[in-house]
Amino acid sequence: MSSVKIFTPHSTHQVLEEKLTSLGLYVTAREAYEVWKAEPEQIKILDVRTFEEYVLIGHAEMAVNIPLAFPTYKWDAGKGNYSVVPNTDFVAHVSQRFKLDDTILVMCRSGGRSAMAINVLAKAGFTQLHNIIDGFEGDKVEDPESIYHGQRVRNGWKNSVPWTYKLNPELVWLPSDGELETLSKTLEL
């Protein structure tokens, strides 16, 4: 996949095309934190990773978690990973939590899923969605000589600014009983 030059408020970056969005608004994790810190009542942070990632890997303490997709717990040999199914109620849940013109900084692990989420939400009428291009975990170290080769320690929220494992139930999306039943059937649990 090729990379494209993009501009954030304080810097220029080469990013993979998968991190591009239809709105063209971008920030790094460090910039996102600084923007939020300057206006915590105005700036919203949306984390679209799975509940498991949010809980087990950590999260920004102010980030609202609404998963873009759910793991199926079925191995996909072609991808070398577990398959996922989309959260069909994603836009509805985001719409319940945020207004169409809220400034929302969107994060996932490393910027790809957040770009997908932004594109979906932009089609639903959201206008101020900024992709956190390095996500929560950051980009992989590409230097084969580094002991960190292949690990996500280059940038990202977790490697740049404060984060936590502590959960705030007001910020974590949990399915209603009806949604849980439907989700269980979808995931064949």
C-alpha positions, 0 to 999 in steps of 0.5 A: 500500500502506498503512502500519502503526505498529509498535514496535521496542525503542527506537522507533516506526515507520510501515512498509508492510504488506509488512514485517509478520510473523506473529511481530510482532518488529521491529528497525531495522538500528541496533538489530539491530547493537547487540543483536548487539554486546551478545551476538554468540554468542547473536544470529544475523543472517540475510541472505535477499537473493540471493547477487549482492546479498550479494556486490556490494552488501555485507553485515553481516560476521556475516550468514549468507546464505541466499537466499529466492529466485534471479533467473532472469535473465529480464526481467519487463516487467510488473514492470519487473524480472527475475523470481525463483524461490523457493529451495525448499530455503530452510527446510531450509538455514536449519534446518541452520544454526539452531535453532528457538529461536535469536534470529535477526535477518532482513534483506533489502534493505529489509524486505519479503523478510525479512518473507516469509522470517520468515513461512515460517520461523515456519510451520516452527516458528522462534519468535524471528525479528525483521524488520530493517525497514529492511534492508541498503540502507534506505528510499527518500528520498521528498522530490522536492527531494532529490538523493537522491530515490528512493535508499535512503539514509535508514536501513538497515544500509549507512547506519547501522552497519559493513558489508563486501564481504569474504566469509567462505565459512562464512557464504555459502550455496552450492548442492551439486553436485546443487542446482546442477544443479537450480537451473541447470535451474530458471533455464534457464541 
